[in-house]
Amino acid sequence: MTVRQGGRLLAVAVAVVAAASAQARPLNLFNAMRDTPITRFSSADVDLMTQAVHQALDNGADGVAVTWENPRGTSGGSVTPGKDPQDRANCRTARIENRHRSLQNAGSYLFCRSKGQPKGAWQVIELLPR
């Protein structure tokens, strides 16, 4: 899997977890995601967001936001990493805030990576309570 494919998979996973967290019924899953920024992101937006997520999780200080902005000014956001509540060395939390024009969305997630995975190979484990 390429980094670009992994980034798209990460973005889709975050969007699906966010929609599921809204306790959407199966028929309402689309409606829960319909008006979220990520559904309007260009491939460049997804790439920029994914880079920010990886930068924050790999190297970011707890509580210090890593921001991203599309040079066109239509999309942007931030990723604020944090310590895993269970103190696992291979896991971190991240508060992800995104916007596209007037649409805004935010969620907190638990990310982990298995030992032996390459640096940056984070997986969304769960959506955390607000």
C-alpha positions in Angstrom: 0.0 0.0 0.0 1.4 3.4 -0.9 1.5 6.3 1.5 -1.2 8.1 -0.6 -3.5 5.0 -0.4 -2.8 4.8 3.3 -3.7 8.4 3.7 -7.0 8.0 1.9 -7.8 4.9 4.0 -7.0 6.9 7.2 -9.3 9.7 6.1 -12.1 7.4 5.3 -11.7 5.5 8.6 -11.8 8.8 10.5 -15.0 9.8 8.6 -16.7 6.5 9.2 -15.8 6.4 12.9 -17.1 9.9 13.3 -20.4 9.1 11.5 -20.8 5.9 13.5 -20.2 7.8 16.7 -23.3 9.9 16.0 -25.2 6.7 16.6 -26.4 6.8 13.0 -28.7 4.0 11.9 -27.5 2.1 8.8 -29.8 4.0 6.5 -28.8 7.3 8.1 -25.0 6.7 7.8 -24.8 8.7 4.6 -26.8 11.5 6.1 -24.5 11.6 9.2 -21.5 12.1 6.9 -23.2 14.2 4.2 -22.4 17.6 5.7 -19.0 16.9 7.1 -15.9 18.7 5.7 -14.1 15.5 4.7 -16.8 14.6 2.2 -16.0 17.8 0.3 -12.2 17.5 0.5 -10.2 17.4 -2.7 -7.4 14.8 -2.9 -4.9 17.6 -2.0 -7.0 18.3 1.1 -6.9 14.6 2.1 -3.1 14.5 1.6 -2.5 17.7 3.7 -4.8 16.4 6.5 -3.1 13.0 6.4 0.4 14.6 6.6 -0.7 16.6 9.6 -2.1 13.5 11.3 1.1 11.6 10.8 3.3 14.6 11.8 1.3 15.0 15.0 1.2 11.4 16.0 4.9 10.7 15.1 6.5 13.8 16.5 4.0 16.2 18.0 4.1 17.3 21.6 1.1 16.4 23.7 -1.5 19.2 23.6 0.3 21.2 20.8 -1.7 21.5 17.6 -0.3 20.7 14.2 -2.3 22.8 11.7 -2.8 22.3 8.0 -4.2 24.6 5.3 -4.9 24.2 1.7 -3.2 27.1 -0.1 -6.5 27.8 -1.9 -7.9 28.7 1.5 -11.1 26.5 1.2 -10.0 23.7 3.6 -7.9 23.4 6.7 -7.7 22.0 10.2 -5.6 20.9 13.1 -4.5 17.7 14.8 -3.7 17.9 18.6 -2.0 14.8 19.8 -2.2 13.5 23.4 -1.1 10.7 25.6 -3.0 7.4 25.5 -5.3 7.2 28.6 -4.0 3.6 29.2 -0.4 4.7 28.8 0.5 2.3 26.0 3.7 3.3 24.3 2.4 2.5 20.8 -0.9 4.5 21.1 -1.8 8.2 21.1 -5.0 10.2 21.1 -5.6 13.0 18.6 -8.2 15.7 18.5 -8.9 16.3 14.8 -10.6 19.5 13.7 -11.4 20.1 10.0 -13.2 22.7 8.0 -14.2 23.2 4.4 -15.7 26.6 3.7 -18.5 26.9 6.2 -18.6 23.2 7.3 -16.8 22.3 10.5 -16.3 19.0 12.3 -14.2 17.7 15.1 -13.6 14.5 17.0 -11.1 12.8 19.3 -9.7 9.5 18.3 -7.4 6.8 19.7 -4.7 5.7 17.3 -2.3 2.8 17.7 0.3 1.0 15.7 1.5 -2.6 16.0 5.1 -3.3 16.8 7.0 -3.8 13.5 4.8 -1.5 11.5 6.7 1.2 9.7 6.7 4.7 11.2 3.5 6.5 10.4 1.4 3.3 10.0 -1.2 4.4 12.6 -4.7 2.9 12.8 -7.8 4.4 14.1 -8.9 2.2 17.1 -11.9 4.2 18.4 -13.7 7.5 18.6 -13.2 8.9 22.1 -16.0 10.6 24.0 -16.0 14.4 23.8 
